[in-house]
Amino acid sequence: MKAVITVLGRDTVGILSKISGACADCNVNIEEVSQNILGGTFAMIMVVDTSHCNVEFGQLQQTLSAAGAEKGVEVKITRQELYEAMHHI
């Protein structure tokens, strides 16, 4: 299953490393990454494959949120089919 991870917060060293490390710990493959720093605000979107994830989706959400909190950023993960359904007419 594909999912979209969004990260937003004040730019600091190591955000990408922390979030990608949390993904690796849960056996989540990162397929695409886009990031920008806009006026000191870090913004990142990741498309990931969770088909081999070694934890339940709820636990993955908590793990990513906790990793983000350690770096002072907000992390959200949404299943891609839900994301697509929200934007389908």
PyMOL Python script that loads the backbone (N, CA, C, O; Angstrom):
from pymol import cmd

cmd.read_pdbstr("""\
ATOM      1  N   MET A   1       0.830  -1.171   0.000  1.00  0.00           N
ATOM      2  CA  MET A   1       0.000   0.000   0.000  1.00  0.00           C
ATOM      3  C   MET A   1       0.885   1.248   0.000  1.00  0.00           C
ATOM      4  O   MET A   1       1.903   1.302   0.690  1.00  0.00           O
ATOM      5  N   LYS A   2       0.493   2.216  -0.759  1.00  0.00           N
ATOM      6  CA  LYS A   2       1.206   3.493  -0.816  1.00  0.00           C
ATOM      7  C   LYS A   2       0.617   4.438   0.221  1.00  0.00           C
ATOM      8  O   LYS A   2      -0.555   4.336   0.586  1.00  0.00           O
ATOM      9  N   ALA A   3       1.451   5.358   0.687  1.00  0.00           N
ATOM     10  CA  ALA A   3       1.003   6.383   1.623  1.00  0.00           C
ATOM     11  C   ALA A   3       1.778   7.663   1.350  1.00  0.00           C
ATOM     12  O   ALA A   3       2.842   7.640   0.731  1.00  0.00           O
ATOM     13  N   VAL A   4       1.231   8.779   1.819  1.00  0.00           N
ATOM     14  CA  VAL A   4       1.861  10.082   1.667  1.00  0.00           C
ATOM     15  C   VAL A   4       2.195  10.599   3.062  1.00  0.00           C
ATOM     16  O   VAL A   4       1.327  10.680   3.932  1.00  0.00           O
ATOM     17  N   ILE A   5       3.463  10.947   3.262  1.00  0.00           N
ATOM     18  CA  ILE A   5       3.916  11.526   4.528  1.00  0.00           C
ATOM     19  C   ILE A   5       4.188  13.000   4.285  1.00  0.00           C
ATOM     20  O   ILE A   5       4.863  13.362   3.322  1.00  0.00           O
ATOM     21  N   THR A   6       3.660  13.856   5.164  1.00  0.00           N
ATOM     22  CA  THR A   6       3.957  15.281   5.086  1.00  0.00           C
ATOM     23  C   THR A   6       4.651  15.698   6.376  1.00  0.00           C
ATOM     24  O   THR A   6       4.314  15.234   7.466  1.00  0.00           O
ATOM     25  N   VAL A   7       5.632  16.587   6.223  1.00  0.00           N
ATOM     26  CA  VAL A   7       6.408  17.085   7.359  1.00  0.00           C
ATOM     27  C   VAL A   7       6.457  18.604   7.246  1.00  0.00           C
ATOM     28  O   VAL A   7       6.758  19.148   6.183  1.00  0.00           O
ATOM     29  N   LEU A   8       6.160  19.278   8.343  1.00  0.00           N
ATOM     30  CA  LEU A   8       6.139  20.737   8.339  1.00  0.00           C
ATOM     31  C   LEU A   8       6.597  21.268   9.687  1.00  0.00           C
ATOM     32  O   LEU A   8       6.150  20.803  10.735  1.00  0.00           O
ATOM     33  N   GLY A   9       7.501  22.253   9.649  1.00  0.00           N
ATOM     34  CA  GLY A   9       7.957  22.874  10.885  1.00  0.00           C
ATOM     35  C   GLY A   9       9.188  23.731  10.654  1.00  0.00           C
ATOM     36  O   GLY A   9       9.644  23.905   9.524  1.00  0.00           O
ATOM     37  N   ARG A  10       9.714  24.259  11.746  1.00  0.00           N
ATOM     38  CA  ARG A  10      10.912  25.100  11.678  1.00  0.00           C
ATOM     39  C   ARG A  10      12.101  24.246  11.219  1.00  0.00           C
ATOM     40  O   ARG A  10      12.301  23.129  11.696  1.00  0.00           O
ATOM     41  N   ASP A  11      12.868  24.787  10.301  1.00  0.00           N
ATOM     42  CA  ASP A  11      14.013  24.057   9.740  1.00  0.00           C
ATOM     43  C   ASP A  11      15.099  23.864  10.789  1.00  0.00           C
ATOM     44  O   ASP A  11      15.514  24.815  11.451  1.00  0.00           O
ATOM     45  N   THR A  12      15.552  22.632  10.930  1.00  0.00           N
ATOM     46  CA  THR A  12      16.689  22.282  11.783  1.00  0.00           C
ATOM     47  C   THR A  12      17.473  21.177  11.098  1.00  0.00           C
ATOM     48  O   THR A  12      16.990  20.547  10.157  1.00  0.00           O
ATOM     49  N   VAL A  13      18.668  20.954  11.572  1.00  0.00           N
ATOM     50  CA  VAL A  13      19.525  19.903  11.024  1.00  0.00           C
ATOM     51  C   VAL A  13      18.955  18.528  11.385  1.00  0.00           C
ATOM     52  O   VAL A  13      18.573  18.294  12.531  1.00  0.00           O
ATOM     53  N   GLY A  14      18.899  17.622  10.403  1.00  0.00           N
ATOM     54  CA  GLY A  14      18.590  16.224  10.667  1.00  0.00           C
ATOM     55  C   GLY A  14      17.140  15.799  10.531  1.00  0.00           C
ATOM     56  O   GLY A  14      16.804  14.669  10.883  1.00  0.00           O
ATOM     57  N   ILE A  15      16.264  16.672  10.029  1.00  0.00           N
ATOM     58  CA  ILE A  15      14.852  16.283   9.906  1.00  0.00           C
ATOM     59  C   ILE A  15      14.698  15.115   8.934  1.00  0.00           C
ATOM     60  O   ILE A  15      14.072  14.107   9.262  1.00  0.00           O
ATOM     61  N   LEU A  16      15.267  15.254   7.745  1.00  0.00           N
ATOM     62  CA  LEU A  16      15.147  14.185   6.743  1.00  0.00           C
ATOM     63  C   LEU A  16      15.721  12.877   7.282  1.00  0.00           C
ATOM     64  O   LEU A  16      15.134  11.811   7.096  1.00  0.00           O
ATOM     65  N   SER A  17      16.852  12.961   7.940  1.00  0.00           N
ATOM     66  CA  SER A  17      17.482  11.772   8.511  1.00  0.00           C
ATOM     67  C   SER A  17      16.589  11.106   9.550  1.00  0.00           C
ATOM     68  O   SER A  17      16.451   9.883   9.555  1.00  0.00           O
ATOM     69  N   LYS A  18      15.989  11.894  10.422  1.00  0.00           N
ATOM     70  CA  LYS A  18      15.146  11.356  11.490  1.00  0.00           C
ATOM     71  C   LYS A  18      13.907  10.667  10.930  1.00  0.00           C
ATOM     72  O   LYS A  18      13.555   9.570  11.366  1.00  0.00           O
ATOM     73  N   ILE A  19      13.249  11.299   9.973  1.00  0.00           N
ATOM     74  CA  ILE A  19      12.015  10.729   9.422  1.00  0.00           C
ATOM     75  C   ILE A  19      12.324   9.521   8.541  1.00  0.00           C
ATOM     76  O   ILE A  19      11.616   8.515   8.600  1.00  0.00           O
ATOM     77  N   SER A  20      13.366   9.612   7.732  1.00  0.00           N
ATOM     78  CA  SER A  20      13.722   8.459   6.894  1.00  0.00           C
ATOM     79  C   SER A  20      14.195   7.297   7.760  1.00  0.00           C
ATOM     80  O   SER A  20      13.942   6.140   7.425  1.00  0.00           O
ATOM     81  N   GLY A  21      14.877   7.583   8.866  1.00  0.00           N
ATOM     82  CA  GLY A  21      15.291   6.524   9.796  1.00  0.00           C
ATOM     83  C   GLY A  21      14.106   5.833  10.432  1.00  0.00           C
ATOM     84  O   GLY A  21      14.112   4.613  10.597  1.00  0.00           O
ATOM     85  N   ALA A  22      13.074   6.606  10.796  1.00  0.00           N
ATOM     86  CA  ALA A  22      11.859   6.015  11.366  1.00  0.00           C
ATOM     87  C   ALA A  22      11.172   5.120  10.339  1.00  0.00           C
ATOM     88  O   ALA A  22      10.657   4.054  10.677  1.00  0.00           O
ATOM     89  N   CYS A  23      11.168   5.563   9.078  1.00  0.00           N
ATOM     90  CA  CYS A  23      10.605   4.726   8.007  1.00  0.00           C
ATOM     91  C   CYS A  23      11.387   3.421   7.882  1.00  0.00           C
ATOM     92  O   CYS A  23      10.793   2.347   7.798  1.00  0.00           O
ATOM     93  N   ALA A  24      12.704   3.510   7.870  1.00  0.00           N
ATOM     94  CA  ALA A  24      13.546   2.313   7.745  1.00  0.00           C
ATOM     95  C   ALA A  24      13.320   1.355   8.912  1.00  0.00           C
ATOM     96  O   ALA A  24      13.252   0.142   8.716  1.00  0.00           O
ATOM     97  N   ASP A  25      13.203   1.895  10.127  1.00  0.00           N
ATOM     98  CA  ASP A  25      12.968   1.046  11.301  1.00  0.00           C
ATOM     99  C   ASP A  25      11.674   0.259  11.185  1.00  0.00           C
ATOM    100  O   ASP A  25      11.559  -0.836  11.736  1.00  0.00           O
ATOM    101  N   CYS A  26      10.696   0.813  10.467  1.00  0.00           N
ATOM    102  CA  CYS A  26       9.397   0.155  10.291  1.00  0.00           C
ATOM    103  C   CYS A  26       9.300  -0.599   8.967  1.00  0.00           C
ATOM    104  O   CYS A  26       8.231  -1.093   8.607  1.00  0.00           O
ATOM    105  N   ASN A  27      10.417  -0.687   8.244  1.00  0.00           N
ATOM    106  CA  ASN A  27      10.483  -1.383   6.956  1.00  0.00           C
ATOM    107  C   ASN A  27       9.558  -0.744   5.913  1.00  0.00           C
ATOM    108  O   ASN A  27       8.894  -1.433   5.140  1.00  0.00           O
ATOM    109  N   VAL A  28       9.535   0.597   5.917  1.00  0.00           N
ATOM    110  CA  VAL A  28       8.749   1.374   4.959  1.00  0.00           C
ATOM    111  C   VAL A  28       9.712   1.915   3.913  1.00  0.00           C
ATOM    112  O   VAL A  28      10.701   2.562   4.258  1.00  0.00           O
ATOM    113  N   ASN A  29       9.432   1.658   2.639  1.00  0.00           N
ATOM    114  CA  ASN A  29      10.305   2.096   1.556  1.00  0.00           C
ATOM    115  C   ASN A  29       9.904   3.480   1.063  1.00  0.00           C
ATOM    116  O   ASN A  29       8.744   3.707   0.717  1.00  0.00           O
ATOM    117  N   ILE A  30      10.854   4.400   1.031  1.00  0.00           N
ATOM    118  CA  ILE A  30      10.603   5.747   0.514  1.00  0.00           C
ATOM    119  C   ILE A  30      10.814   5.714  -0.993  1.00  0.00           C
ATOM    120  O   ILE A  30      11.895   5.368  -1.471  1.00  0.00           O
ATOM    121  N   GLU A  31       9.770   6.078  -1.739  1.00  0.00           N
ATOM    122  CA  GLU A  31       9.840   6.036  -3.194  1.00  0.00           C
ATOM    123  C   GLU A  31      10.086   7.407  -3.814  1.00  0.00           C
ATOM    124  O   GLU A  31      10.778   7.510  -4.826  1.00  0.00           O
ATOM    125  N   GLU A  32       9.533   8.454  -3.224  1.00  0.00           N
ATOM    126  CA  GLU A  32       9.716   9.812  -3.747  1.00  0.00           C
ATOM    127  C   GLU A  32       9.804  10.777  -2.576  1.00  0.00           C
ATOM    128  O   GLU A  32       9.140  10.597  -1.555  1.00  0.00           O
ATOM    129  N   VAL A  33      10.643  11.817  -2.737  1.00  0.00           N
ATOM    130  CA  VAL A  33      10.775  12.856  -1.714  1.00  0.00           C
ATOM    131  C   VAL A  33      10.861  14.216  -2.395  1.00  0.00           C
ATOM    132  O   VAL A  33      11.574  14.390  -3.383  1.00  0.00           O
ATOM    133  N   SER A  34      10.124  15.170  -1.850  1.00  0.00           N
ATOM    134  CA  SER A  34      10.226  16.550  -2.285  1.00  0.00           C
ATOM    135  C   SER A  34      10.307  17.394  -1.024  1.00  0.00           C
ATOM    136  O   SER A  34       9.490  17.238  -0.117  1.00  0.00           O
ATOM    137  N   GLN A  35      11.279  18.280  -0.963  1.00  0.00           N
ATOM    138  CA  GLN A  35      11.387  19.141   0.209  1.00  0.00           C
ATOM    139  C   GLN A  35      11.809  20.541  -0.190  1.00  0.00           C
ATOM    140  O   GLN A  35      12.499  20.744  -1.189  1.00  0.00           O
ATOM    141  N   ASN A  36      11.380  21.497   0.612  1.00  0.00           N
ATOM    142  CA  ASN A  36      11.728  22.897   0.414  1.00  0.00           C
ATOM    143  C   ASN A  36      11.856  23.557   1.763  1.00  0.00           C
ATOM    144  O   ASN A  36      11.303  23.092   2.759  1.00  0.00           O
ATOM    145  N   ILE A  37      12.593  24.645   1.778  1.00  0.00           N
ATOM    146  CA  ILE A  37      12.643  25.496   2.955  1.00  0.00           C
ATOM    147  C   ILE A  37      12.114  26.845   2.510  1.00  0.00           C
ATOM    148  O   ILE A  37      12.698  27.505   1.650  1.00  0.00           O
ATOM    149  N   LEU A  38      11.002  27.244   3.104  1.00  0.00           N
ATOM    150  CA  LEU A  38      10.312  28.468   2.715  1.00  0.00           C
ATOM    151  C   LEU A  38      10.332  29.427   3.893  1.00  0.00           C
ATOM    152  O   LEU A  38       9.594  29.238   4.861  1.00  0.00           O
ATOM    153  N   GLY A  39      11.165  30.449   3.820  1.00  0.00           N
ATOM    154  CA  GLY A  39      11.237  31.428   4.902  1.00  0.00           C
ATOM    155  C   GLY A  39      11.556  30.818   6.249  1.00  0.00           C
ATOM    156  O   GLY A  39      11.020  31.259   7.267  1.00  0.00           O
ATOM    157  N   GLY A  40      12.417  29.813   6.279  1.00  0.00           N
ATOM    158  CA  GLY A  40      12.790  29.156   7.534  1.00  0.00           C
ATOM    159  C   GLY A  40      11.884  28.008   7.930  1.00  0.00           C
ATOM    160  O   GLY A  40      12.128  27.348   8.941  1.00  0.00           O
ATOM    161  N   THR A  41      10.831  27.757   7.142  1.00  0.00           N
ATOM    162  CA  THR A  41       9.926  26.646   7.421  1.00  0.00           C
ATOM    163  C   THR A  41      10.270  25.479   6.513  1.00  0.00           C
ATOM    164  O   THR A  41      10.329  25.620   5.291  1.00  0.00           O
ATOM    165  N   PHE A  42      10.491  24.338   7.117  1.00  0.00           N
ATOM    166  CA  PHE A  42      10.815  23.107   6.396  1.00  0.00           C
ATOM    167  C   PHE A  42       9.511  22.447   5.970  1.00  0.00           C
ATOM    168  O   PHE A  42       8.611  22.264   6.790  1.00  0.00           O
ATOM    169  N   ALA A  43       9.403  22.089   4.696  1.00  0.00           N
ATOM    170  CA  ALA A  43       8.221  21.399   4.167  1.00  0.00           C
ATOM    171  C   ALA A  43       8.686  20.211   3.331  1.00  0.00           C
ATOM    172  O   ALA A  43       9.521  20.365   2.440  1.00  0.00           O
ATOM    173  N   MET A  44       8.152  19.034   3.615  1.00  0.00           N
ATOM    174  CA  MET A  44       8.559  17.830   2.884  1.00  0.00           C
ATOM    175  C   MET A  44       7.339  16.944   2.642  1.00  0.00           C
ATOM    176  O   MET A  44       6.461  16.811   3.495  1.00  0.00           O
ATOM    177  N   ILE A  45       7.314  16.346   1.457  1.00  0.00           N
ATOM    178  CA  ILE A  45       6.310  15.346   1.105  1.00  0.00           C
ATOM    179  C   ILE A  45       7.052  14.099   0.656  1.00  0.00           C
ATOM    180  O   ILE A  45       7.979  14.178  -0.151  1.00  0.00           O
ATOM    181  N   MET A  46       6.649  12.960   1.175  1.00  0.00           N
ATOM    182  CA  MET A  46       7.239  11.674   0.798  1.00  0.00           C
ATOM    183  C   MET A  46       6.121  10.746   0.327  1.00  0.00           C
ATOM    184  O   MET A  46       5.045  10.706   0.925  1.00  0.00           O
ATOM    185  N   VAL A  47       6.376  10.011  -0.733  1.00  0.00           N
ATOM    186  CA  VAL A  47       5.488   8.919  -1.139  1.00  0.00           C
ATOM    187  C   VAL A  47       6.217   7.646  -0.733  1.00  0.00           C
ATOM    188  O   VAL A  47       7.363   7.422  -1.124  1.00  0.00           O
ATOM    189  N   VAL A  48       5.541   6.815   0.055  1.00  0.00           N
ATOM    190  CA  VAL A  48       6.175   5.617   0.599  1.00  0.00           C
ATOM    191  C   VAL A  48       5.347   4.381   0.278  1.00  0.00           C
ATOM    192  O   VAL A  48       4.149   4.461   0.007  1.00  0.00           O
ATOM    193  N   ASP A  49       6.022   3.237   0.318  1.00  0.00           N
ATOM    194  CA  ASP A  49       5.368   1.945   0.147  1.00  0.00           C
ATOM    195  C   ASP A  49       5.365   1.261   1.512  1.00  0.00           C
ATOM    196  O   ASP A  49       6.421   0.966   2.072  1.00  0.00           O
ATOM    197  N   THR A  50       4.170   1.013   2.038  1.00  0.00           N
ATOM    198  CA  THR A  50       4.047   0.394   3.361  1.00  0.00           C
ATOM    199  C   THR A  50       3.685  -1.090   3.282  1.00  0.00           C
ATOM    200  O   THR A  50       3.332  -1.692   4.296  1.00  0.00           O
ATOM    201  N   SER A  51       3.768  -1.682   2.096  1.00  0.00           N
ATOM    202  CA  SER A  51       3.324  -3.071   1.934  1.00  0.00           C
ATOM    203  C   SER A  51       4.150  -4.069   2.744  1.00  0.00           C
ATOM    204  O   SER A  51       3.675  -5.171   3.019  1.00  0.00           O
ATOM    205  N   HIS A  52       5.366  -3.712   3.128  1.00  0.00           N
ATOM    206  CA  HIS A  52       6.200  -4.611   3.937  1.00  0.00           C
ATOM    207  C   HIS A  52       6.444  -4.045   5.336  1.00  0.00           C
ATOM    208  O   HIS A  52       7.358  -4.479   6.038  1.00  0.00           O
ATOM    209  N   CYS A  53       5.625  -3.080   5.732  1.00  0.00           N
ATOM    210  CA  CYS A  53       5.766  -2.446   7.041  1.00  0.00           C
ATOM    211  C   CYS A  53       5.628  -3.501   8.139  1.00  0.00           C
ATOM    212  O   CYS A  53       4.761  -4.372   8.066  1.00  0.00           O
ATOM    213  N   ASN A  54       6.488  -3.414   9.156  1.00  0.00           N
ATOM    214  CA  ASN A  54       6.490  -4.431  10.210  1.00  0.00           C
ATOM    215  C   ASN A  54       5.668  -4.023  11.441  1.00  0.00           C
ATOM    216  O   ASN A  54       5.744  -4.681  12.479  1.00  0.00           O
ATOM    217  N   VAL A  55       4.888  -2.946  11.331  1.00  0.00           N
ATOM    218  CA  VAL A  55       3.981  -2.524  12.408  1.00  0.00           C
ATOM    219  C   VAL A  55       2.630  -2.158  11.787  1.00  0.00           C
ATOM    220  O   VAL A  55       2.539  -1.926  10.582  1.00  0.00           O
ATOM    221  N   GLU A  56       1.592  -2.109  12.609  1.00  0.00           N
ATOM    222  CA  GLU A  56       0.269  -1.691  12.148  1.00  0.00           C
ATOM    223  C   GLU A  56       0.321  -0.216  11.750  1.00  0.00           C
ATOM    224  O   GLU A  56       1.182   0.528  12.219  1.00  0.00           O
ATOM    225  N   PHE A  57      -0.603   0.201  10.885  1.00  0.00           N
ATOM    226  CA  PHE A  57      -0.601   1.571  10.374  1.00  0.00           C
ATOM    227  C   PHE A  57      -0.700   2.593  11.513  1.00  0.00           C
ATOM    228  O   PHE A  57      -0.023   3.621  11.476  1.00  0.00           O
ATOM    229  N   GLY A  58      -1.528   2.326  12.512  1.00  0.00           N
ATOM    230  CA  GLY A  58      -1.659   3.239  13.651  1.00  0.00           C
ATOM    231  C   GLY A  58      -0.349   3.409  14.398  1.00  0.00           C
ATOM    232  O   GLY A  58      -0.008   4.513  14.825  1.00  0.00           O
ATOM    233  N   GLN A  59       0.386   2.314  14.556  1.00  0.00           N
ATOM    234  CA  GLN A  59       1.690   2.383  15.221  1.00  0.00           C
ATOM    235  C   GLN A  59       2.692   3.150  14.368  1.00  0.00           C
ATOM    236  O   GLN A  59       3.518   3.896  14.894  1.00  0.00           O
ATOM    237  N   LEU A  60       2.619   2.969  13.049  1.00  0.00           N
ATOM    238  CA  LEU A  60       3.487   3.723  12.145  1.00  0.00           C
ATOM    239  C   LEU A  60       3.215   5.216  12.288  1.00  0.00           C
ATOM    240  O   LEU A  60       4.150   6.016  12.335  1.00  0.00           O
ATOM    241  N   GLN A  61       1.936   5.597  12.357  1.00  0.00           N
ATOM    242  CA  GLN A  61       1.580   7.007  12.565  1.00  0.00           C
ATOM    243  C   GLN A  61       2.210   7.542  13.842  1.00  0.00           C
ATOM    244  O   GLN A  61       2.781   8.633  13.846  1.00  0.00           O
ATOM    245  N   GLN A  62       2.108   6.781  14.922  1.00  0.00           N
ATOM    246  CA  GLN A  62       2.664   7.205  16.209  1.00  0.00           C
ATOM    247  C   GLN A  62       4.184   7.301  16.161  1.00  0.00           C
ATOM    248  O   GLN A  62       4.766   8.230  16.719  1.00  0.00           O
ATOM    249  N   THR A  63       4.820   6.355  15.503  1.00  0.00           N
ATOM    250  CA  THR A  63       6.281   6.352  15.389  1.00  0.00           C
ATOM    251  C   THR A  63       6.766   7.579  14.632  1.00  0.00           C
ATOM    252  O   THR A  63       7.714   8.242  15.055  1.00  0.00           O
ATOM    253  N   LEU A  64       6.119   7.880  13.517  1.00  0.00           N
ATOM    254  CA  LEU A  64       6.509   9.044  12.720  1.00  0.00           C
ATOM    255  C   LEU A  64       6.229  10.349  13.468  1.00  0.00           C
ATOM    256  O   LEU A  64       7.030  11.282  13.419  1.00  0.00           O
ATOM    257  N   SER A  65       5.106  10.408  14.150  1.00  0.00           N
ATOM    258  CA  SER A  65       4.758  11.599  14.917  1.00  0.00           C
ATOM    259  C   SER A  65       5.780  11.838  16.031  1.00  0.00           C
ATOM    260  O   SER A  65       6.194  12.973  16.265  1.00  0.00           O
ATOM    261  N   ALA A  66       6.180  10.778  16.706  1.00  0.00           N
ATOM    262  CA  ALA A  66       7.172  10.887  17.780  1.00  0.00           C
ATOM    263  C   ALA A  66       8.533  11.321  17.230  1.00  0.00           C
ATOM    264  O   ALA A  66       9.222  12.139  17.839  1.00  0.00           O
ATOM    265  N   ALA A  67       8.914  10.768  16.077  1.00  0.00           N
ATOM    266  CA  ALA A  67      10.186  11.160  15.449  1.00  0.00           C
ATOM    267  C   ALA A  67      10.144  12.639  15.074  1.00  0.00           C
ATOM    268  O   ALA A  67      11.127  13.357  15.257  1.00  0.00           O
ATOM    269  N   GLY A  68       9.015  13.088  14.554  1.00  0.00           N
ATOM    270  CA  GLY A  68       8.865  14.498  14.217  1.00  0.00           C
ATOM    271  C   GLY A  68       8.923  15.387  15.443  1.00  0.00           C
ATOM    272  O   GLY A  68       9.545  16.449  15.417  1.00  0.00           O
ATOM    273  N   ALA A  69       8.277  14.957  16.517  1.00  0.00           N
ATOM    274  CA  ALA A  69       8.274  15.740  17.753  1.00  0.00           C
ATOM    275  C   ALA A  69       9.692  15.935  18.284  1.00  0.00           C
ATOM    276  O   ALA A  69      10.014  16.992  18.828  1.00  0.00           O
ATOM    277  N   GLU A  70      10.535  14.921  18.129  1.00  0.00           N
ATOM    278  CA  GLU A  70      11.929  15.040  18.564  1.00  0.00           C
ATOM    279  C   GLU A  70      12.673  16.132  17.795  1.00  0.00           C
ATOM    280  O   GLU A  70      13.606  16.736  18.323  1.00  0.00           O
ATOM    281  N   LYS A  71      12.265  16.385  16.556  1.00  0.00           N
ATOM    282  CA  LYS A  71      12.903  17.423  15.731  1.00  0.00           C
ATOM    283  C   LYS A  71      12.089  18.711  15.700  1.00  0.00           C
ATOM    284  O   LYS A  71      12.490  19.675  15.048  1.00  0.00           O
ATOM    285  N   GLY A  72      10.956  18.744  16.391  1.00  0.00           N
ATOM    286  CA  GLY A  72      10.140  19.947  16.438  1.00  0.00           C
ATOM    287  C   GLY A  72       9.302  20.201  15.200  1.00  0.00           C
ATOM    288  O   GLY A  72       8.974  21.346  14.891  1.00  0.00           O
ATOM    289  N   VAL A  73       8.951  19.125  14.481  1.00  0.00           N
ATOM    290  CA  VAL A  73       8.133  19.256  13.279  1.00  0.00           C
ATOM    291  C   VAL A  73       6.887  18.378  13.406  1.00  0.00           C
ATOM    292  O   VAL A  73       6.856  17.430  14.191  1.00  0.00           O
ATOM    293  N   GLU A  74       5.868  18.709  12.624  1.00  0.00           N
ATOM    294  CA  GLU A  74       4.636  17.935  12.596  1.00  0.00           C
ATOM    295  C   GLU A  74       4.702  16.957  11.425  1.00  0.00           C
ATOM    296  O   GLU A  74       5.009  17.341  10.296  1.00  0.00           O
ATOM    297  N   VAL A  75       4.413  15.701  11.710  1.00  0.00           N
ATOM    298  CA  VAL A  75       4.457  14.657  10.677  1.00  0.00           C
ATOM    299  C   VAL A  75       3.086  13.998  10.596  1.00  0.00           C
ATOM    300  O   VAL A  75       2.520  13.592  11.611  1.00  0.00           O
ATOM    301  N   LYS A  76       2.562  13.895   9.385  1.00  0.00           N
ATOM    302  CA  LYS A  76       1.280  13.231   9.128  1.00  0.00           C
ATOM    303  C   LYS A  76       1.502  12.169   8.060  1.00  0.00           C
ATOM    304  O   LYS A  76       2.316  12.353   7.155  1.00  0.00           O
ATOM    305  N   ILE A  77       0.786  11.071   8.165  1.00  0.00           N
ATOM    306  CA  ILE A  77       0.812  10.047   7.118  1.00  0.00           C
ATOM    307  C   ILE A  77      -0.633   9.715   6.753  1.00  0.00           C
ATOM    308  O   ILE A  77      -1.487   9.533   7.620  1.00  0.00           O
ATOM    309  N   THR A  78      -0.883   9.642   5.444  1.00  0.00           N
ATOM    310  CA  THR A  78      -2.221   9.354   4.922  1.00  0.00           C
ATOM    311  C   THR A  78      -2.108   8.263   3.877  1.00  0.00           C
ATOM    312  O   THR A  78      -1.249   8.322   2.997  1.00  0.00           O
ATOM    313  N   ARG A  79      -2.967   7.274   3.972  1.00  0.00           N
ATOM    314  CA  ARG A  79      -2.991   6.235   2.937  1.00  0.00           C
ATOM    315  C   ARG A  79      -3.285   6.892   1.599  1.00  0.00           C
ATOM    316  O   ARG A  79      -4.145   7.768   1.515  1.00  0.00           O
ATOM    317  N   GLN A  80      -2.589   6.483   0.564  1.00  0.00           N
ATOM    318  CA  GLN A  80      -2.742   7.129  -0.735  1.00  0.00           C
ATOM    319  C   GLN A  80      -4.157   7.004  -1.279  1.00  0.00           C
ATOM    320  O   GLN A  80      -4.658   7.939  -1.904  1.00  0.00           O
ATOM    321  N   GLU A  81      -4.809   5.871  -1.054  1.00  0.00           N
ATOM    322  CA  GLU A  81      -6.168   5.731  -1.581  1.00  0.00           C
ATOM    323  C   GLU A  81      -7.126   6.716  -0.906  1.00  0.00           C
ATOM    324  O   GLU A  81      -8.054   7.200  -1.554  1.00  0.00           O
ATOM    325  N   LEU A  82      -6.926   7.020   0.361  1.00  0.00           N
ATOM    326  CA  LEU A  82      -7.741   8.023   1.037  1.00  0.00           C
ATOM    327  C   LEU A  82      -7.435   9.411   0.483  1.00  0.00           C
ATOM    328  O   LEU A  82      -8.342  10.208   0.243  1.00  0.00           O
ATOM    329  N   TYR A  83      -6.156   9.689   0.283  1.00  0.00           N
ATOM    330  CA  TYR A  83      -5.746  10.968  -0.285  1.00  0.00           C
ATOM    331  C   TYR A  83      -6.360  11.160  -1.668  1.00  0.00           C
ATOM    332  O   TYR A  83      -6.858  12.241  -1.980  1.00  0.00           O
ATOM    333  N   GLU A  84      -6.329  10.119  -2.498  1.00  0.00           N
ATOM    334  CA  GLU A  84      -6.892  10.197  -3.836  1.00  0.00           C
ATOM    335  C   GLU A  84      -8.416  10.318  -3.798  1.00  0.00           C
ATOM    336  O   GLU A  84      -8.996  11.048  -4.602  1.00  0.00           O
ATOM    337  N   ALA A  85      -9.066   9.614  -2.877  1.00  0.00           N
ATOM    338  CA  ALA A  85     -10.523   9.685  -2.760  1.00  0.00           C
ATOM    339  C   ALA A  85     -10.975  11.084  -2.354  1.00  0.00           C
ATOM    340  O   ALA A  85     -12.030  11.542  -2.792  1.00  0.00           O
ATOM    341  N   MET A  86     -10.196  11.762  -1.528  1.00  0.00           N
ATOM    342  CA  MET A  86     -10.535  13.116  -1.100  1.00  0.00           C
ATOM    343  C   MET A  86     -10.460  14.091  -2.261  1.00  0.00           C
ATOM    344  O   MET A  86     -11.118  15.131  -2.236  1.00  0.00           O
ATOM    345  N   HIS A  87      -9.665  13.773  -3.284  1.00  0.00           N
ATOM    346  CA  HIS A  87      -9.470  14.676  -4.402  1.00  0.00           C
ATOM    347  C   HIS A  87     -10.111  14.171  -5.700  1.00  0.00           C
ATOM    348  O   HIS A  87      -9.819  14.682  -6.781  1.00  0.00           O
ATOM    349  N   HIS A  88     -10.974  13.178  -5.587  1.00  0.00           N
ATOM    350  CA  HIS A  88     -11.661  12.615  -6.754  1.00  0.00           C
ATOM    351  C   HIS A  88     -13.053  13.219  -6.854  1.00  0.00           C
ATOM    352  O   HIS A  88     -13.767  13.327  -5.857  1.00  0.00           O
ATOM    353  N   ILE A  89     -13.428  13.608  -8.051  1.00  0.00           N
ATOM    354  CA  ILE A  89     -14.752  14.192  -8.242  1.00  0.00           C
ATOM    355  C   ILE A  89     -15.728  13.102  -8.640  1.00  0.00           C
ATOM    356  O   ILE A  89     -16.909  13.378  -8.853  1.00  0.00           O
TER     357      ILE A  89
END
""", "prot")
cmd.dss("prot")
cmd.show_as("cartoon", "prot")
cmd.util.cbc("prot")
cmd.orient("prot")
